[in-house]
Amino acid sequence: MMLLPTTLSLAAAAAIINLWLSVRCGQVRGKAGISIGTGGNELLERRMRAQLNFVENTPWVLLLIAGIELAGKGGQWLAIVGAVYMLGRVGHGIGMDGASFAKGRMIGTLITMLAQLGLAIVAVLVVLGHM
């Protein structure tokens, strides 16, 4: 029996998204010849902020998912919430460029906030025995 399959799958997705966000920063660094910092490059600053925002939020989501899953209260719904969260983070990363998909930033932010809040509420309900 595999322990925490949803958490493991979502952690793998998170690692890939983080790598993608890092590569996007590296692409701008290479083109602009910037080794350290942003060098005043707005696109690099936006992409670095997108990656930092990802690493600020994703550990909390993964921790909540793992806790809910360990408590035996997971299931398909938990995987769906996690997948939507990950898609929202991709949308946020693209939207941070400020180009044609600028709404992706707002959509990703909203998905992130709702996922964290929803998972936190579920976690409290699990602890209180109401779920």
Backbone atoms as SQL, in Angstrom:
CREATE TABLE atoms (id INTEGER PRIMARY KEY, chain TEXT, resi INTEGER, resn TEXT, atom TEXT, x REAL, y REAL, z REAL);
INSERT INTO atoms VALUES
  (1, 'A', 1, 'MET', 'N', 0.838, -1.188, 0.000),
  (2, 'A', 1, 'MET', 'CA', 0.000, 0.000, 0.000),
  (3, 'A', 1, 'MET', 'C', 0.883, 1.251, 0.000),
  (4, 'A', 2, 'MET', 'N', 0.585, 2.159, -0.885),
  (5, 'A', 2, 'MET', 'CA', 1.360, 3.396, -0.959),
  (6, 'A', 2, 'MET', 'C', 0.790, 4.413, 0.026),
  (7, 'A', 3, 'LEU', 'N', 1.658, 5.035, 0.778),
  (8, 'A', 3, 'LEU', 'CA', 1.263, 6.065, 1.724),
  (9, 'A', 3, 'LEU', 'C', 1.283, 7.427, 1.026),
  (10, 'A', 4, 'LEU', 'N', 0.234, 8.189, 1.162),
  (11, 'A', 4, 'LEU', 'CA', 0.113, 9.559, 0.645),
  (12, 'A', 4, 'LEU', 'C', 0.298, 9.685, -0.881),
  (13, 'A', 5, 'PRO', 'N', -0.418, 8.913, -1.669),
  (14, 'A', 5, 'PRO', 'CA', -0.244, 9.010, -3.121),
  (15, 'A', 5, 'PRO', 'C', -0.634, 10.371, -3.696),
  (16, 'A', 6, 'THR', 'N', -1.661, 11.005, -3.133),
  (17, 'A', 6, 'THR', 'CA', -2.071, 12.325, -3.624),
  (18, 'A', 6, 'THR', 'C', -0.988, 13.346, -3.323),
  (19, 'A', 7, 'THR', 'N', -0.494, 13.332, -2.103),
  (20, 'A', 7, 'THR', 'CA', 0.561, 14.270, -1.712),
  (21, 'A', 7, 'THR', 'C', 1.807, 14.062, -2.558),
  (22, 'A', 8, 'LEU', 'N', 2.190, 12.821, -2.759),
  (23, 'A', 8, 'LEU', 'CA', 3.386, 12.526, -3.547),
  (24, 'A', 8, 'LEU', 'C', 3.229, 13.007, -4.992),
  (25, 'A', 9, 'SER', 'N', 2.078, 12.759, -5.571),
  (26, 'A', 9, 'SER', 'CA', 1.829, 13.206, -6.952),
  (27, 'A', 9, 'SER', 'C', 1.865, 14.725, -7.058),
  (28, 'A', 10, 'LEU', 'N', 1.248, 15.386, -6.094),
  (29, 'A', 10, 'LEU', 'CA', 1.222, 16.853, -6.127),
  (30, 'A', 10, 'LEU', 'C', 2.595, 17.453, -5.813),
  (31, 'A', 11, 'ALA', 'N', 3.373, 16.800, -4.953),
  (32, 'A', 11, 'ALA', 'CA', 4.737, 17.271, -4.691),
  (33, 'A', 11, 'ALA', 'C', 5.583, 17.160, -5.960),
  (34, 'A', 12, 'ALA', 'N', 5.371, 16.090, -6.726),
  (35, 'A', 12, 'ALA', 'CA', 6.085, 15.939, -8.000),
  (36, 'A', 12, 'ALA', 'C', 5.676, 17.043, -8.970),
  (37, 'A', 13, 'ALA', 'N', 4.383, 17.317, -9.033),
  (38, 'A', 13, 'ALA', 'CA', 3.912, 18.406, -9.898),
  (39, 'A', 13, 'ALA', 'C', 4.503, 19.741, -9.461),
  (40, 'A', 14, 'ALA', 'N', 4.555, 19.958, -8.148),
  (41, 'A', 14, 'ALA', 'CA', 5.119, 21.200, -7.622),
  (42, 'A', 14, 'ALA', 'C', 6.595, 21.340, -7.981),
  (43, 'A', 15, 'ALA', 'N', 7.331, 20.246, -7.906),
  (44, 'A', 15, 'ALA', 'CA', 8.754, 20.285, -8.262),
  (45, 'A', 15, 'ALA', 'C', 8.933, 20.661, -9.730),
  (46, 'A', 16, 'ILE', 'N', 8.093, 20.104, -10.584),
  (47, 'A', 16, 'ILE', 'CA', 8.180, 20.417, -12.022),
  (48, 'A', 16, 'ILE', 'C', 7.813, 21.871, -12.280),
  (49, 'A', 17, 'ILE', 'N', 6.767, 22.363, -11.625),
  (50, 'A', 17, 'ILE', 'CA', 6.373, 23.765, -11.798),
  (51, 'A', 17, 'ILE', 'C', 7.467, 24.684, -11.279),
  (52, 'A', 18, 'ASN', 'N', 8.062, 24.356, -10.142),
  (53, 'A', 18, 'ASN', 'CA', 9.148, 25.181, -9.605),
  (54, 'A', 18, 'ASN', 'C', 10.338, 25.206, -10.558),
  (55, 'A', 19, 'LEU', 'N', 10.660, 24.057, -11.135),
  (56, 'A', 19, 'LEU', 'CA', 11.741, 23.994, -12.114),
  (57, 'A', 19, 'LEU', 'C', 11.417, 24.865, -13.330),
  (58, 'A', 20, 'TRP', 'N', 10.187, 24.788, -13.818),
  (59, 'A', 20, 'TRP', 'CA', 9.740, 25.603, -14.952),
  (60, 'A', 20, 'TRP', 'C', 9.860, 27.092, -14.623),
  (61, 'A', 21, 'LEU', 'N', 9.425, 27.486, -13.436),
  (62, 'A', 21, 'LEU', 'CA', 9.528, 28.890, -13.035),
  (63, 'A', 21, 'LEU', 'C', 10.991, 29.327, -12.964),
  (64, 'A', 22, 'SER', 'N', 11.854, 28.454, -12.487),
  (65, 'A', 22, 'SER', 'CA', 13.287, 28.746, -12.401),
  (66, 'A', 22, 'SER', 'C', 13.907, 28.915, -13.792),
  (67, 'A', 23, 'VAL', 'N', 13.539, 28.023, -14.704),
  (68, 'A', 23, 'VAL', 'CA', 14.050, 28.107, -16.073),
  (69, 'A', 23, 'VAL', 'C', 13.616, 29.416, -16.721),
  (70, 'A', 24, 'ARG', 'N', 12.374, 29.826, -16.462),
  (71, 'A', 24, 'ARG', 'CA', 11.882, 31.097, -17.022),
  (72, 'A', 24, 'ARG', 'C', 12.728, 32.277, -16.532),
  (73, 'A', 25, 'CYS', 'N', 13.133, 32.237, -15.274),
  (74, 'A', 25, 'CYS', 'CA', 14.021, 33.284, -14.745),
  (75, 'A', 25, 'CYS', 'C', 15.374, 33.217, -15.446),
  (76, 'A', 26, 'GLY', 'N', 15.894, 31.997, -15.575),
  (77, 'A', 26, 'GLY', 'CA', 17.192, 31.805, -16.213),
  (78, 'A', 26, 'GLY', 'C', 17.216, 32.276, -17.665),
  (79, 'A', 27, 'GLN', 'N', 16.112, 32.114, -18.367),
  (80, 'A', 27, 'GLN', 'CA', 16.041, 32.573, -19.759),
  (81, 'A', 27, 'GLN', 'C', 16.236, 34.080, -19.838),
  (82, 'A', 28, 'VAL', 'N', 15.579, 34.810, -18.950),
  (83, 'A', 28, 'VAL', 'CA', 15.722, 36.265, -18.943),
  (84, 'A', 28, 'VAL', 'C', 17.129, 36.647, -18.513),
  (85, 'A', 29, 'ARG', 'N', 17.655, 35.973, -17.502),
  (86, 'A', 29, 'ARG', 'CA', 19.020, 36.251, -17.048),
  (87, 'A', 29, 'ARG', 'C', 20.016, 36.079, -18.185),
  (88, 'A', 30, 'GLY', 'N', 19.882, 34.976, -18.923),
  (89, 'A', 30, 'GLY', 'CA', 20.801, 34.708, -20.032),
  (90, 'A', 30, 'GLY', 'C', 20.729, 35.766, -21.116),
  (91, 'A', 31, 'LYS', 'N', 19.520, 36.126, -21.508),
  (92, 'A', 31, 'LYS', 'CA', 19.333, 37.135, -22.567),
  (93, 'A', 31, 'LYS', 'C', 19.857, 38.500, -22.140),
  (94, 'A', 32, 'ALA', 'N', 19.619, 38.847, -20.868),
  (95, 'A', 32, 'ALA', 'CA', 19.990, 40.173, -20.382),
  (96, 'A', 32, 'ALA', 'C', 21.389, 40.218, -19.785),
  (97, 'A', 33, 'GLY', 'N', 22.029, 39.064, -19.628),
  (98, 'A', 33, 'GLY', 'CA', 23.370, 39.034, -19.044),
  (99, 'A', 33, 'GLY', 'C', 23.396, 39.431, -17.580),
  (100, 'A', 34, 'ILE', 'N', 22.365, 39.043, -16.847),
  (101, 'A', 34, 'ILE', 'CA', 22.257, 39.380, -15.424),
  (102, 'A', 34, 'ILE', 'C', 22.574, 38.127, -14.610),
  (103, 'A', 35, 'SER', 'N', 23.589, 38.229, -13.752),
  (104, 'A', 35, 'SER', 'CA', 23.987, 37.084, -12.950),
  (105, 'A', 35, 'SER', 'C', 23.331, 37.095, -11.575),
  (106, 'A', 36, 'ILE', 'N', 23.327, 38.247, -10.924),
  (107, 'A', 36, 'ILE', 'CA', 22.806, 38.370, -9.569),
  (108, 'A', 36, 'ILE', 'C', 21.796, 39.509, -9.524),
  (109, 'A', 37, 'GLY', 'N', 20.721, 39.295, -8.773),
  (110, 'A', 37, 'GLY', 'CA', 19.691, 40.331, -8.668),
  (111, 'A', 37, 'GLY', 'C', 18.869, 40.421, -9.936),
  (112, 'A', 38, 'THR', 'N', 18.239, 41.574, -10.111),
  (113, 'A', 38, 'THR', 'CA', 17.380, 41.764, -11.290),
  (114, 'A', 38, 'THR', 'C', 17.988, 42.709, -12.308),
  (115, 'A', 39, 'GLY', 'N', 19.027, 43.444, -11.906),
  (116, 'A', 39, 'GLY', 'CA', 19.631, 44.396, -12.826),
  (117, 'A', 39, 'GLY', 'C', 18.650, 45.427, -13.353),
  (118, 'A', 40, 'GLY', 'N', 17.560, 45.644, -12.628),
  (119, 'A', 40, 'GLY', 'CA', 16.546, 46.593, -13.067),
  (120, 'A', 40, 'GLY', 'C', 15.662, 46.059, -14.194),
  (121, 'A', 41, 'ASN', 'N', 15.790, 44.786, -14.507),
  (122, 'A', 41, 'ASN', 'CA', 14.994, 44.180, -15.580),
  (123, 'A', 41, 'ASN', 'C', 13.612, 43.831, -15.031),
  (124, 'A', 42, 'GLU', 'N', 12.578, 44.490, -15.545),
  (125, 'A', 42, 'GLU', 'CA', 11.223, 44.298, -15.019),
  (126, 'A', 42, 'GLU', 'C', 10.710, 42.882, -15.245),
  (127, 'A', 43, 'LEU', 'N', 10.981, 42.302, -16.404),
  (128, 'A', 43, 'LEU', 'CA', 10.507, 40.944, -16.669),
  (129, 'A', 43, 'LEU', 'C', 11.153, 39.947, -15.710),
  (130, 'A', 44, 'LEU', 'N', 12.443, 40.116, -15.459),
  (131, 'A', 44, 'LEU', 'CA', 13.124, 39.226, -14.519),
  (132, 'A', 44, 'LEU', 'C', 12.540, 39.388, -13.121),
  (133, 'A', 45, 'GLU', 'N', 12.271, 40.607, -12.727),
  (134, 'A', 45, 'GLU', 'CA', 11.682, 40.853, -11.416),
  (135, 'A', 45, 'GLU', 'C', 10.306, 40.185, -11.314),
  (136, 'A', 46, 'ARG', 'N', 9.519, 40.281, -12.356),
  (137, 'A', 46, 'ARG', 'CA', 8.194, 39.650, -12.365),
  (138, 'A', 46, 'ARG', 'C', 8.315, 38.122, -12.253),
  (139, 'A', 47, 'ARG', 'N', 9.237, 37.560, -13.010),
  (140, 'A', 47, 'ARG', 'CA', 9.398, 36.096, -13.004),
  (141, 'A', 47, 'ARG', 'C', 9.976, 35.596, -11.691),
  (142, 'A', 48, 'MET', 'N', 10.903, 36.350, -11.122),
  (143, 'A', 48, 'MET', 'CA', 11.448, 35.969, -9.821),
  (144, 'A', 48, 'MET', 'C', 10.356, 36.032, -8.756),
  (145, 'A', 49, 'ARG', 'N', 9.522, 37.046, -8.847),
  (146, 'A', 49, 'ARG', 'CA', 8.428, 37.190, -7.877),
  (147, 'A', 49, 'ARG', 'C', 7.420, 36.054, -8.028),
  (148, 'A', 50, 'ALA', 'N', 7.163, 35.634, -9.269),
  (149, 'A', 50, 'ALA', 'CA', 6.248, 34.509, -9.503),
  (150, 'A', 50, 'ALA', 'C', 6.788, 33.241, -8.850),
  (151, 'A', 51, 'GLN', 'N', 8.086, 33.010, -8.994),
  (152, 'A', 51, 'GLN', 'CA', 8.673, 31.818, -8.384),
  (153, 'A', 51, 'GLN', 'C', 8.648, 31.928, -6.862),
  (154, 'A', 52, 'LEU', 'N', 8.983, 33.067, -6.330),
  (155, 'A', 52, 'LEU', 'CA', 8.966, 33.228, -4.880),
  (156, 'A', 52, 'LEU', 'C', 7.552, 33.060, -4.336),
  (157, 'A', 53, 'ASN', 'N', 6.572, 33.615, -5.035),
  (158, 'A', 53, 'ASN', 'CA', 5.187, 33.462, -4.603),
  (159, 'A', 53, 'ASN', 'C', 4.796, 31.985, -4.580),
  (160, 'A', 54, 'PHE', 'N', 5.282, 31.237, -5.567),
  (161, 'A', 54, 'PHE', 'CA', 5.017, 29.798, -5.608),
  (162, 'A', 54, 'PHE', 'C', 5.592, 29.102, -4.384),
  (163, 'A', 55, 'VAL', 'N', 6.844, 29.403, -4.063),
  (164, 'A', 55, 'VAL', 'CA', 7.473, 28.726, -2.922),
  (165, 'A', 55, 'VAL', 'C', 6.972, 29.258, -1.579),
  (166, 'A', 56, 'GLU', 'N', 6.327, 30.401, -1.573),
  (167, 'A', 56, 'GLU', 'CA', 5.715, 30.908, -0.345),
  (168, 'A', 56, 'GLU', 'C', 4.410, 30.171, -0.024),
  (169, 'A', 57, 'ASN', 'N', 3.683, 29.788, -1.040),
  (170, 'A', 57, 'ASN', 'CA', 2.351, 29.225, -0.854),
  (171, 'A', 57, 'ASN', 'C', 2.280, 27.703, -0.936),
  (172, 'A', 58, 'THR', 'N', 3.051, 27.113, -1.807),
  (173, 'A', 58, 'THR', 'CA', 2.918, 25.684, -2.087),
  (174, 'A', 58, 'THR', 'C', 3.215, 24.784, -0.885),
  (175, 'A', 59, 'PRO', 'N', 4.203, 25.067, -0.053),
  (176, 'A', 59, 'PRO', 'CA', 4.421, 24.186, 1.105),
  (177, 'A', 59, 'PRO', 'C', 3.199, 24.078, 2.021),
  (178, 'A', 60, 'TRP', 'N', 2.479, 25.174, 2.202),
  (179, 'A', 60, 'TRP', 'CA', 1.286, 25.142, 3.051),
  (180, 'A', 60, 'TRP', 'C', 0.204, 24.258, 2.443),
  (181, 'A', 61, 'VAL', 'N', 0.026, 24.370, 1.138),
  (182, 'A', 61, 'VAL', 'CA', -0.978, 23.553, 0.457),
  (183, 'A', 61, 'VAL', 'C', -0.599, 22.080, 0.553),
  (184, 'A', 62, 'LEU', 'N', 0.663, 21.764, 0.284),
  (185, 'A', 62, 'LEU', 'CA', 1.102, 20.372, 0.361),
  (186, 'A', 62, 'LEU', 'C', 1.000, 19.824, 1.786),
  (187, 'A', 63, 'LEU', 'N', 1.325, 20.638, 2.766),
  (188, 'A', 63, 'LEU', 'CA', 1.226, 20.212, 4.160),
  (189, 'A', 63, 'LEU', 'C', -0.223, 19.923, 4.546),
  (190, 'A', 64, 'LEU', 'N', -1.133, 20.792, 4.154),
  (191, 'A', 64, 'LEU', 'CA', -2.549, 20.568, 4.443),
  (192, 'A', 64, 'LEU', 'C', -3.068, 19.316, 3.734),
  (193, 'A', 65, 'ILE', 'N', -2.680, 19.140, 2.482),
  (194, 'A', 65, 'ILE', 'CA', -3.100, 17.950, 1.734),
  (195, 'A', 65, 'ILE', 'C', -2.560, 16.687, 2.398),
  (196, 'A', 66, 'ALA', 'N', -1.300, 16.711, 2.797),
  (197, 'A', 66, 'ALA', 'CA', -0.707, 15.545, 3.460),
  (198, 'A', 66, 'ALA', 'C', -1.427, 15.237, 4.776),
  (199, 'A', 67, 'GLY', 'N', -1.718, 16.264, 5.548),
  (200, 'A', 67, 'GLY', 'CA', -2.408, 16.060, 6.819),
  (201, 'A', 67, 'GLY', 'C', -3.796, 15.481, 6.635),
  (202, 'A', 68, 'ILE', 'N', -4.531, 16.019, 5.679),
  (203, 'A', 68, 'ILE', 'CA', -5.881, 15.522, 5.393),
  (204, 'A', 68, 'ILE', 'C', -5.806, 14.079, 4.900),
  (205, 'A', 69, 'GLU', 'N', -4.840, 13.811, 4.034),
  (206, 'A', 69, 'GLU', 'CA', -4.679, 12.462, 3.501),
  (207, 'A', 69, 'GLU', 'C', -4.268, 11.479, 4.608),
  (208, 'A', 70, 'LEU', 'N', -3.350, 11.882, 5.473),
  (209, 'A', 70, 'LEU', 'CA', -2.936, 11.032, 6.596),
  (210, 'A', 70, 'LEU', 'C', -4.095, 10.734, 7.553),
  (211, 'A', 71, 'ALA', 'N', -4.992, 11.695, 7.681),
  (212, 'A', 71, 'ALA', 'CA', -6.149, 11.509, 8.555),
  (213, 'A', 71, 'ALA', 'C', -7.197, 10.589, 7.923),
  (214, 'A', 72, 'GLY', 'N', -6.937, 10.169, 6.687),
  (215, 'A', 72, 'GLY', 'CA', -7.872, 9.274, 6.018),
  (216, 'A', 72, 'GLY', 'C', -9.074, 9.972, 5.433),
  (217, 'A', 73, 'LYS', 'N', -8.988, 11.271, 5.256),
  (218, 'A', 73, 'LYS', 'CA', -10.120, 12.050, 4.760),
  (219, 'A', 73, 'LYS', 'C', -9.913, 12.558, 3.338),
  (220, 'A', 74, 'GLY', 'N', -8.927, 11.991, 2.664),
  (221, 'A', 74, 'GLY', 'CA', -8.642, 12.421, 1.296),
  (222, 'A', 74, 'GLY', 'C', -9.609, 11.795, 0.317),
  (223, 'A', 75, 'GLY', 'N', -9.114, 11.472, -0.832),
  (224, 'A', 75, 'GLY', 'CA', -9.932, 10.903, -1.888),
  (225, 'A', 75, 'GLY', 'C', -9.777, 11.702, -3.156),
  (226, 'A', 76, 'GLN', 'N', -10.621, 11.392, -4.102),
  (227, 'A', 76, 'GLN', 'CA', -10.516, 12.050, -5.406),
  (228, 'A', 76, 'GLN', 'C', -10.672, 13.565, -5.298),
  (229, 'A', 77, 'TRP', 'N', -11.534, 14.032, -4.422),
  (230, 'A', 77, 'TRP', 'CA', -11.752, 15.466, -4.282),
  (231, 'A', 77, 'TRP', 'C', -10.455, 16.182, -3.912),
  (232, 'A', 78, 'LEU', 'N', -9.641, 15.553, -3.077),
  (233, 'A', 78, 'LEU', 'CA', -8.391, 16.168, -2.632),
  (234, 'A', 78, 'LEU', 'C', -7.402, 16.281, -3.789),
  (235, 'A', 79, 'ALA', 'N', -7.354, 15.248, -4.615),
  (236, 'A', 79, 'ALA', 'CA', -6.488, 15.288, -5.800),
  (237, 'A', 79, 'ALA', 'C', -6.950, 16.372, -6.771),
  (238, 'A', 80, 'ILE', 'N', -8.245, 16.531, -6.909),
  (239, 'A', 80, 'ILE', 'CA', -8.786, 17.558, -7.813),
  (240, 'A', 80, 'ILE', 'C', -8.444, 18.954, -7.299),
  (241, 'A', 81, 'VAL', 'N', -8.631, 19.169, -6.009),
  (242, 'A', 81, 'VAL', 'CA', -8.276, 20.472, -5.415),
  (243, 'A', 81, 'VAL', 'C', -6.793, 20.762, -5.644),
  (244, 'A', 82, 'GLY', 'N', -5.958, 19.759, -5.412),
  (245, 'A', 82, 'GLY', 'CA', -4.518, 19.940, -5.616),
  (246, 'A', 82, 'GLY', 'C', -4.172, 20.224, -7.070),
  (247, 'A', 83, 'ALA', 'N', -4.816, 19.526, -7.988),
  (248, 'A', 83, 'ALA', 'CA', -4.557, 19.745, -9.416),
  (249, 'A', 83, 'ALA', 'C', -4.989, 21.139, -9.845),
  (250, 'A', 84, 'VAL', 'N', -6.141, 21.582, -9.361),
  (251, 'A', 84, 'VAL', 'CA', -6.611, 22.935, -9.687),
  (252, 'A', 84, 'VAL', 'C', -5.642, 23.967, -9.121),
  (253, 'A', 85, 'TYR', 'N', -5.162, 23.724, -7.908),
  (254, 'A', 85, 'TYR', 'CA', -4.162, 24.625, -7.308),
  (255, 'A', 85, 'TYR', 'C', -2.931, 24.726, -8.213),
  (256, 'A', 86, 'MET', 'N', -2.413, 23.587, -8.650),
  (257, 'A', 86, 'MET', 'CA', -1.211, 23.582, -9.495),
  (258, 'A', 86, 'MET', 'C', -1.461, 24.307, -10.821),
  (259, 'A', 87, 'LEU', 'N', -2.616, 24.092, -11.417),
  (260, 'A', 87, 'LEU', 'CA', -2.955, 24.811, -12.657),
  (261, 'A', 87, 'LEU', 'C', -3.043, 26.316, -12.398),
  (262, 'A', 88, 'GLY', 'N', -3.600, 26.672, -11.253),
  (263, 'A', 88, 'GLY', 'CA', -3.660, 28.091, -10.889),
  (264, 'A', 88, 'GLY', 'C', -2.284, 28.702, -10.748),
  (265, 'A', 89, 'ARG', 'N', -1.333, 27.930, -10.222),
  (266, 'A', 89, 'ARG', 'CA', 0.035, 28.444, -10.066),
  (267, 'A', 89, 'ARG', 'C', 0.712, 28.629, -11.422),
  (268, 'A', 90, 'VAL', 'N', 0.411, 27.753, -12.370),
  (269, 'A', 90, 'VAL', 'CA', 0.947, 27.935, -13.729),
  (270, 'A', 90, 'VAL', 'C', 0.346, 29.201, -14.331),
  (271, 'A', 91, 'GLY', 'N', -0.958, 29.362, -14.171),
  (272, 'A', 91, 'GLY', 'CA', -1.606, 30.577, -14.675),
  (273, 'A', 91, 'GLY', 'C', -1.020, 31.827, -14.055),
  (274, 'A', 92, 'HIS', 'N', -0.756, 31.786, -12.762),
  (275, 'A', 92, 'HIS', 'CA', -0.147, 32.927, -12.076),
  (276, 'A', 92, 'HIS', 'C', 1.236, 33.217, -12.646),
  (277, 'A', 93, 'GLY', 'N', 2.021, 32.167, -12.842),
  (278, 'A', 93, 'GLY', 'CA', 3.375, 32.352, -13.380),
  (279, 'A', 93, 'GLY', 'C', 3.360, 33.007, -14.752),
  (280, 'A', 94, 'ILE', 'N', 2.468, 32.556, -15.621),
  (281, 'A', 94, 'ILE', 'CA', 2.360, 33.157, -16.960),
  (282, 'A', 94, 'ILE', 'C', 1.812, 34.569, -16.854),
  (283, 'A', 95, 'GLY', 'N', 0.808, 34.741, -16.011),
  (284, 'A', 95, 'GLY', 'CA', 0.193, 36.060, -15.851),
  (285, 'A', 95, 'GLY', 'C', 1.126, 37.108, -15.297),
  (286, 'A', 96, 'MET', 'N', 2.109, 36.693, -14.524),
  (287, 'A', 96, 'MET', 'CA', 3.063, 37.649, -13.958),
  (288, 'A', 96, 'MET', 'C', 3.906, 38.334, -15.026),
  (289, 'A', 97, 'ASP', 'N', 3.979, 37.744, -16.213),
  (290, 'A', 97, 'ASP', 'CA', 4.701, 38.403, -17.308),
  (291, 'A', 97, 'ASP', 'C', 4.000, 39.686, -17.731),
  (292, 'A', 98, 'GLY', 'N', 2.709, 39.789, -17.434),
  (293, 'A', 98, 'GLY', 'CA', 1.960, 40.999, -17.744),
  (294, 'A', 98, 'GLY', 'C', 1.569, 41.135, -19.207),
  (295, 'A', 99, 'ALA', 'N', 1.722, 40.098, -19.988),
  (296, 'A', 99, 'ALA', 'CA', 1.425, 40.175, -21.423),
  (297, 'A', 99, 'ALA', 'C', -0.035, 39.806, -21.679),
  (298, 'A', 100, 'SER', 'N', -0.252, 38.999, -22.694),
  (299, 'A', 100, 'SER', 'CA', -1.598, 38.697, -23.155),
  (300, 'A', 100, 'SER', 'C', -2.427, 37.908, -22.147),
  (301, 'A', 101, 'PHE', 'N', -1.797, 37.191, -21.232),
  (302, 'A', 101, 'PHE', 'CA', -2.530, 36.409, -20.245),
  (303, 'A', 101, 'PHE', 'C', -2.373, 37.015, -18.845),
  (304, 'A', 102, 'ALA', 'N', -2.415, 38.341, -18.761),
  (305, 'A', 102, 'ALA', 'CA', -2.232, 39.032, -17.487),
  (306, 'A', 102, 'ALA', 'C', -3.288, 38.633, -16.462),
  (307, 'A', 103, 'LYS', 'N', -4.479, 38.244, -16.934),
  (308, 'A', 103, 'LYS', 'CA', -5.534, 37.814, -16.007),
  (309, 'A', 103, 'LYS', 'C', -5.147, 36.529, -15.280),
  (310, 'A', 104, 'GLY', 'N', -4.187, 35.801, -15.812),
  (311, 'A', 104, 'GLY', 'CA', -3.726, 34.578, -15.176),
  (312, 'A', 104, 'GLY', 'C', -3.204, 34.833, -13.773),
  (313, 'A', 105, 'ARG', 'N', -2.610, 35.990, -13.574),
  (314, 'A', 105, 'ARG', 'CA', -2.104, 36.331, -12.246),
  (315, 'A', 105, 'ARG', 'C', -3.249, 36.404, -11.250),
  (316, 'A', 106, 'MET', 'N', -4.304, 37.115, -11.615),
  (317, 'A', 106, 'MET', 'CA', -5.453, 37.266, -10.728),
  (318, 'A', 106, 'MET', 'C', -6.150, 35.915, -10.504),
  (319, 'A', 107, 'ILE', 'N', -6.321, 35.158, -11.578),
  (320, 'A', 107, 'ILE', 'CA', -6.968, 33.848, -11.471),
  (321, 'A', 107, 'ILE', 'C', -6.142, 32.923, -10.574),
  (322, 'A', 108, 'GLY', 'N', -4.832, 32.898, -10.799),
  (323, 'A', 108, 'GLY', 'CA', -3.951, 32.062, -9.982),
  (324, 'A', 108, 'GLY', 'C', -3.947, 32.470, -8.522),
  (325, 'A', 109, 'THR', 'N', -3.975, 33.766, -8.268),
  (326, 'A', 109, 'THR', 'CA', -4.007, 34.259, -6.892),
  (327, 'A', 109, 'THR', 'C', -5.307, 33.852, -6.208),
  (328, 'A', 110, 'LEU', 'N', -6.409, 34.003, -6.906),
  (329, 'A', 110, 'LEU', 'CA', -7.709, 33.633, -6.344),
  (330, 'A', 110, 'LEU', 'C', -7.775, 32.134, -6.054),
  (331, 'A', 111, 'ILE', 'N', -7.309, 31.325, -6.991),
  (332, 'A', 111, 'ILE', 'CA', -7.294, 29.867, -6.788),
  (333, 'A', 111, 'ILE', 'C', -6.419, 29.511, -5.595),
  (334, 'A', 112, 'THR', 'N', -5.271, 30.154, -5.484),
  (335, 'A', 112, 'THR', 'CA', -4.359, 29.891, -4.367),
  (336, 'A', 112, 'THR', 'C', -5.020, 30.200, -3.030),
  (337, 'A', 113, 'MET', 'N', -5.638, 31.365, -2.944),
  (338, 'A', 113, 'MET', 'CA', -6.277, 31.764, -1.687),
  (339, 'A', 113, 'MET', 'C', -7.438, 30.842, -1.328),
  (340, 'A', 114, 'LEU', 'N', -8.269, 30.515, -2.316),
  (341, 'A', 114, 'LEU', 'CA', -9.410, 29.641, -2.053),
  (342, 'A', 114, 'LEU', 'C', -8.964, 28.233, -1.675),
  (343, 'A', 115, 'ALA', 'N', -7.938, 27.730, -2.340),
  (344, 'A', 115, 'ALA', 'CA', -7.435, 26.388, -2.021),
  (345, 'A', 115, 'ALA', 'C', -6.887, 26.347, -0.600),
  (346, 'A', 116, 'GLN', 'N', -6.079, 27.338, -0.249),
  (347, 'A', 116, 'GLN', 'CA', -5.513, 27.347, 1.107),
  (348, 'A', 116, 'GLN', 'C', -6.603, 27.484, 2.159),
  (349, 'A', 117, 'LEU', 'N', -7.532, 28.379, 1.937),
  (350, 'A', 117, 'LEU', 'CA', -8.610, 28.585, 2.901),
  (351, 'A', 117, 'LEU', 'C', -9.478, 27.333, 3.014),
  (352, 'A', 118, 'GLY', 'N', -9.855, 26.777, 1.879),
  (353, 'A', 118, 'GLY', 'CA', -10.686, 25.583, 1.886),
  (354, 'A', 118, 'GLY', 'C', -10.007, 24.411, 2.567),
  (355, 'A', 119, 'LEU', 'N', -8.748, 24.184, 2.243),
  (356, 'A', 119, 'LEU', 'CA', -8.004, 23.085, 2.871),
  (357, 'A', 119, 'LEU', 'C', -7.825, 23.323, 4.370),
  (358, 'A', 120, 'ALA', 'N', -7.605, 24.561, 4.771),
  (359, 'A', 120, 'ALA', 'CA', -7.465, 24.880, 6.194),
  (360, 'A', 120, 'ALA', 'C', -8.779, 24.605, 6.933),
  (361, 'A', 121, 'ILE', 'N', -9.896, 24.965, 6.321),
  (362, 'A', 121, 'ILE', 'CA', -11.201, 24.707, 6.937),
  (363, 'A', 121, 'ILE', 'C', -11.434, 23.201, 7.066),
  (364, 'A', 122, 'VAL', 'N', -11.127, 22.457, 5.998),
  (365, 'A', 122, 'VAL', 'CA', -11.282, 21.000, 6.048),
  (366, 'A', 122, 'VAL', 'C', -10.396, 20.423, 7.153),
  (367, 'A', 123, 'ALA', 'N', -9.164, 20.897, 7.264),
  (368, 'A', 123, 'ALA', 'CA', -8.254, 20.389, 8.295),
  (369, 'A', 123, 'ALA', 'C', -8.815, 20.620, 9.696),
  (370, 'A', 124, 'VAL', 'N', -9.360, 21.793, 9.921),
  (371, 'A', 124, 'VAL', 'CA', -9.961, 22.086, 11.239),
  (372, 'A', 124, 'VAL', 'C', -11.170, 21.185, 11.479),
  (373, 'A', 125, 'LEU', 'N', -12.001, 21.000, 10.462),
  (374, 'A', 125, 'LEU', 'CA', -13.160, 20.121, 10.599),
  (375, 'A', 125, 'LEU', 'C', -12.745, 18.682, 10.892),
  (376, 'A', 126, 'VAL', 'N', -11.650, 18.242, 10.264),
  (377, 'A', 126, 'VAL', 'CA', -11.140, 16.896, 10.534),
  (378, 'A', 126, 'VAL', 'C', -10.693, 16.790, 11.994),
  (379, 'A', 127, 'VAL', 'N', -9.941, 17.774, 12.451),
  (380, 'A', 127, 'VAL', 'CA', -9.448, 17.768, 13.829),
  (381, 'A', 127, 'VAL', 'C', -10.607, 17.768, 14.827),
  (382, 'A', 128, 'LEU', 'N', -11.660, 18.517, 14.515),
  (383, 'A', 128, 'LEU', 'CA', -12.807, 18.602, 15.419),
  (384, 'A', 128, 'LEU', 'C', -13.749, 17.395, 15.312),
  (385, 'A', 129, 'GLY', 'N', -13.454, 16.502, 14.366),
  (386, 'A', 129, 'GLY', 'CA', -14.264, 15.311, 14.205),
  (387, 'A', 129, 'GLY', 'C', -15.557, 15.536, 13.442),
  (388, 'A', 130, 'HIS', 'N', -15.653, 16.640, 12.734),
  (389, 'A', 130, 'HIS', 'CA', -16.854, 16.957, 11.960),
  (390, 'A', 130, 'HIS', 'C', -16.757, 16.519, 10.513),
  (391, 'A', 131, 'MET', 'N', -15.696, 15.824, 10.198),
  (392, 'A', 131, 'MET', 'CA', -15.533, 15.346, 8.824),
  (393, 'A', 131, 'MET', 'C', -14.857, 13.999, 8.818);
